[in-house]
Amino acid sequence: MKITCIGGAGTVTGSKTLVESNGVRILIDCGQFQGLKSLRELNWEPLPILPSTIDFVLLTHGHLDHCGWLPRLVNQGFNGKIYCTSPTAEVAKLILLDSAKIQEEDAKMANEGKFSKHEIAEPLYTVAQAEKVFSHFKIIMPNENIALDAEIEAVFTNAGHILGACTIELQLEKKVVIFSGDIGRDNDVLMFPPTKPKKADYIFLESTYGNRLHPETDPKDELQMYINNTIQNNGTIIIPSFAVERTQSVMYLLWQLKEEDRIPNIPFIIDTPMGISMLELFVNNRKWHRLNVDEFTAMCKMFTMISDYKDSIDTIYDRQPKVVIAASGMVTGGRVLSYLERYIGFPETTVIIIGYQGEGTRGRKLLEGATDIKIHGRYFEVKAKIIEIEGLSAHGDQKDLLNWLSDLKEKPKKVFLMHGENEPADALREKIHNQYGFDCIVPLMGQVFEL
């Protein structure tokens, strides 16, 4: 068996792991690189093998960094099945269409504004190319054995994190190889705890928060404090949010605060069409989350939902204090950029960062104290307060990741630490070795292993 770390090694984006066994090629995830320009440029590079020679894609979940390269894969000749849970397929469809639309709009804007370094800016893929992916989805049920080949089976088990997210277990060549995907938190606001593996010969484990512990503070208390302080100063709160699951989690906490009369009666706005579409998926996939129907209905009534961009413009130029939740979560694109163009120069504005910010993203730059940020070819001075609430991340922290390994009956032969920057991954490697005695390695991008 040969495994190639095509992406998601030394970085939290671009997840792609190729498994080759007895003439069968399986790609675990097919994500898009985000953040640093050197990483984003990899999205334009071909895979080390022809996409037409890949037999199957197995998707752990529908986030862009795990599914966002699928349109390129299909456009370059992949013609196999993409196995995933039903919620993952629905999430991936929303995310791919949204990504394609943003890329088309950004390319158009760059060409009209002439701020692209290329003679003609082109999208990584179009909406039409994204749509061609959908016929390849093959829906599976979690916890059931799926025969990919006469000698290869796969099992998907709940990983928490977002709707439909799963860990994938491959049984092949008399070995068990586990790909964690993104591991959710043991005490997530909406998601159930991830299922722990019992047996594995090899594990490919994410390490996003491999060197961090989420704070013990209650994120509800933090939201209350920052919102009330900002409103007292007649300011606006902007929350860049991942449209999938984080938007809904923040909505739930804000609704609880409002029910408890802990925040004022001001406009609460959801300006992410994909986040709004996700609400229907929560209704249709109740077994994947904790939220009951009555709570969900009451929560949604509290918010003004914006889909039409004209309504976004009206909201942006309304100086009334408000709370706005808008995508994208790492401030890499989407409607949150329009809000930041207008509000980031006001000292009474508060920007609340609530999820992991990849290296090189605008969100990371804001957290690191950037005095200005570049949006649509222009620089904007940062005068707003930039706040981080770590307790709202959808990723398990170091403690959660260590706990996820705690039910293994025997030592795996090796644990590969993926989907993390080098420092967090190495810190987790040391912790795993000290606590369990497992042999761990942090792969390099492009590294090949024969198991």
FENURLIN-V827441 format. One record per residue. N is the residue number from 1. RES is the residue in one small letter. OMEGA is omega in radians with two decimals (* if undefined). Layout:
n=[N/N]
res=[RES/RES]
omega=[OMEGA/OMEGA]
This chain:
n=[1/2/3/4/5/6/7/8/9/10/11/12/13/14/15/16/17/18/19/20/21/22/23/24/25/26/27/28/29/30/31/32/33/34/35/36/37/38/39/40/41/42/43/44/45/46/47/48/49/50/51/52/53/54/55/56/57/58/59/60/61/62/63/64/65/66/67/68/69/70/71/72/73/74/75/76/77/78/79/80/81/82/83/84/85/86/87/88/89/90/91/92/93/94/95/96/97/98/99/100/101/102/103/104/105/106/107/108/109/110/111/112/113/114/115/116/117/118/119/120/121/122/123/124/125/126/127/128/129/130/131/132/133/134/135/136/137/138/139/140/141/142/143/144/145/146/147/148/149/150/151/152/153/154/155/156/157/158/159/160/161/162/163/164/165/166/167/168/169/170/171/172/173/174/175/176/177/178/179/180/181/182/183/184/185/186/187/188/189/190/191/192/193/194/195/196/197/198/199/200/201/202/203/204/205/206/207/208/209/210/211/212/213/214/215/216/217/218/219/220/221/222/223/224/225/226/227/228/229/230/231/232/233/234/235/236/237/238/239/240/241/242/243/244/245/246/247/248/249/250/251/252/253/254/255/256/257/258/259/260/261/262/263/264/265/266/267/268/269/270/271/272/273/274/275/276/277/278/279/280/281/282/283/284/285/286/287/288/289/290/291/292/293/294/295/296/297/298/299/300/301/302/303/304/305/306/307/308/309/310/311/312/313/314/315/316/317/318/319/320/321/322/323/324/325/326/327/328/329/330/331/332/333/334/335/336/337/338/339/340/341/342/343/344/345/346/347/348/349/350/351/352/353/354/355/356/357/358/359/360/361/362/363/364/365/366/367/368/369/370/371/372/373/374/375/376/377/378/379/380/381/382/383/384/385/386/387/388/389/390/391/392/393/394/395/396/397/398/399/400/401/402/403/404/405/406/407/408/409/410/411/412/413/414/415/416/417/418/419/420/421/422/423/424/425/426/427/428/429/430/431/432/433/434/435/436/437/438/439/440/441/442/443/444/445/446/447/448/449/450/451]
res=[m/k/i/t/c/i/g/g/a/g/t/v/t/g/s/k/t/l/v/e/s/n/g/v/r/i/l/i/d/c/g/q/f/q/g/l/k/s/l/r/e/l/n/w/e/p/l/p/i/l/p/s/t/i/d/f/v/l/l/t/h/g/h/l/d/h/c/g/w/l/p/r/l/v/n/q/g/f/n/g/k/i/y/c/t/s/p/t/a/e/v/a/k/l/i/l/l/d/s/a/k/i/q/e/e/d/a/k/m/a/n/e/g/k/f/s/k/h/e/i/a/e/p/l/y/t/v/a/q/a/e/k/v/f/s/h/f/k/i/i/m/p/n/e/n/i/a/l/d/a/e/i/e/a/v/f/t/n/a/g/h/i/l/g/a/c/t/i/e/l/q/l/e/k/k/v/v/i/f/s/g/d/i/g/r/d/n/d/v/l/m/f/p/p/t/k/p/k/k/a/d/y/i/f/l/e/s/t/y/g/n/r/l/h/p/e/t/d/p/k/d/e/l/q/m/y/i/n/n/t/i/q/n/n/g/t/i/i/i/p/s/f/a/v/e/r/t/q/s/v/m/y/l/l/w/q/l/k/e/e/d/r/i/p/n/i/p/f/i/i/d/t/p/m/g/i/s/m/l/e/l/f/v/n/n/r/k/w/h/r/l/n/v/d/e/f/t/a/m/c/k/m/f/t/m/i/s/d/y/k/d/s/i/d/t/i/y/d/r/q/p/k/v/v/i/a/a/s/g/m/v/t/g/g/r/v/l/s/y/l/e/r/y/i/g/f/p/e/t/t/v/i/i/i/g/y/q/g/e/g/t/r/g/r/k/l/l/e/g/a/t/d/i/k/i/h/g/r/y/f/e/v/k/a/k/i/i/e/i/e/g/l/s/a/h/g/d/q/k/d/l/l/n/w/l/s/d/l/k/e/k/p/k/k/v/f/l/m/h/g/e/n/e/p/a/d/a/l/r/e/k/i/h/n/q/y/g/f/d/c/i/v/p/l/m/g/q/v/f/e/l]
omega=[3.13/-3.14/-3.12/3.13/-3.07/-3.14/3.12/3.09/-3.06/3.14/-3.14/-3.11/3.07/-3.06/3.07/3.10/-3.07/3.09/3.12/-3.11/3.07/3.08/3.13/3.12/-3.10/3.08/3.07/-3.08/-3.11/-2.95/3.13/3.06/3.11/3.03/-3.07/-3.13/3.14/3.07/-3.13/-3.14/3.10/3.12/-3.11/-3.12/3.09/3.03/3.10/3.04/3.12/3.09/-3.14/-3.13/3.09/-3.08/-3.07/2.89/3.05/-3.09/3.06/3.09/-2.93/3.09/-3.04/-3.10/3.08/-3.13/-2.93/3.10/-3.12/3.12/3.08/-3.13/-3.13/-3.12/-3.12/2.95/3.10/-3.10/-3.11/-3.14/3.06/-3.08/3.09/3.07/3.14/3.10/3.13/3.11/-3.12/3.11/-3.12/3.10/3.14/-3.06/-3.14/3.11/3.13/3.13/-3.13/-3.14/3.13/-3.13/3.09/-3.14/-3.14/3.12/3.12/-3.13/3.14/3.14/-3.13/-3.13/3.13/3.08/3.03/3.08/3.14/3.12/3.04/3.10/3.14/3.05/3.08/3.00/-3.08/3.07/3.14/3.12/3.09/-3.11/-3.14/3.12/-2.89/-3.12/-3.12/-3.11/3.08/-3.03/3.11/3.06/3.10/3.07/3.09/3.11/3.11/3.13/3.08/-3.06/3.13/-3.06/-3.13/3.07/3.11/3.05/3.11/3.11/-3.04/3.12/-3.03/3.00/3.08/3.11/3.04/-3.06/-3.08/2.86/-3.11/3.07/3.06/3.06/-3.08/-3.13/3.13/3.09/3.04/3.13/-3.07/3.06/-2.96/-2.89/3.08/-3.10/3.11/-3.11/3.11/-3.10/-3.11/-3.13/-3.03/-3.02/3.05/3.14/3.12/3.08/-3.11/3.08/3.13/-3.07/3.08/2.99/3.12/3.13/2.99/-2.95/3.07/-3.07/-3.07/3.13/-3.06/-3.14/-3.07/2.99/3.07/-3.09/3.13/-3.11/-3.13/-3.13/3.08/3.13/3.14/3.09/3.13/-3.09/-3.07/3.13/-3.10/3.12/-3.12/-3.13/3.09/3.11/3.09/-3.10/3.13/3.09/3.09/-3.13/3.02/-3.00/2.94/-3.05/-3.07/3.00/3.11/3.09/-3.10/3.10/3.13/3.06/-3.10/-3.14/3.10/3.10/3.10/3.13/3.13/3.11/-3.12/3.13/-3.12/3.06/-3.02/-3.14/3.13/3.07/3.03/-2.92/2.99/3.14/3.04/-3.11/3.14/3.10/3.10/3.10/3.14/-3.13/3.10/3.11/3.07/3.10/-3.05/-3.08/-3.02/-3.11/-3.10/-3.09/-3.03/-2.96/3.12/-2.99/-3.09/3.11/-3.11/-3.12/3.14/3.14/-3.07/-3.11/-3.08/-2.97/2.94/-3.09/-3.12/3.05/-3.10/-3.09/3.07/3.09/3.06/-3.12/3.11/-3.14/-3.13/-3.08/3.01/-3.04/3.11/3.09/-3.05/3.01/-3.12/3.00/-3.09/3.10/0.30/-3.04/3.11/3.12/-3.13/-3.12/3.07/-2.98/3.13/3.14/3.14/3.09/-3.13/3.07/-3.08/-2.90/-3.01/3.11/3.13/-3.13/3.13/3.09/2.99/3.04/-3.10/3.11/-3.00/-3.12/-3.12/-3.14/-3.09/3.14/3.11/3.12/3.10/3.13/3.12/-3.14/3.11/3.13/-3.12/3.02/3.12/3.13/3.00/3.11/-3.11/3.10/3.10/3.04/3.14/3.10/3.13/3.14/-3.12/3.05/-3.14/3.02/3.13/-3.04/3.03/2.99/-3.04/-3.06/3.14/3.13/3.09/-3.14/2.98/3.09/-3.10/-3.14/3.13/-3.13/3.08/3.13/-3.14/-3.13/-2.89/-3.11/3.13/-3.08/3.13/3.11/2.98/3.12/3.13/3.03/3.12/-3.08/-3.03/2.95/3.09/3.02/-2.95/-3.10/3.07/-3.13/-3.12/3.08/3.11/3.08/-3.12/3.13/-3.14/3.14/-3.12/-3.06/-3.03/-3.08/3.14/3.05/-3.07/3.07/3.05/-3.06/3.01/3.08/3.12/-3.10/-3.11/3.11/3.03/-3.04/*]
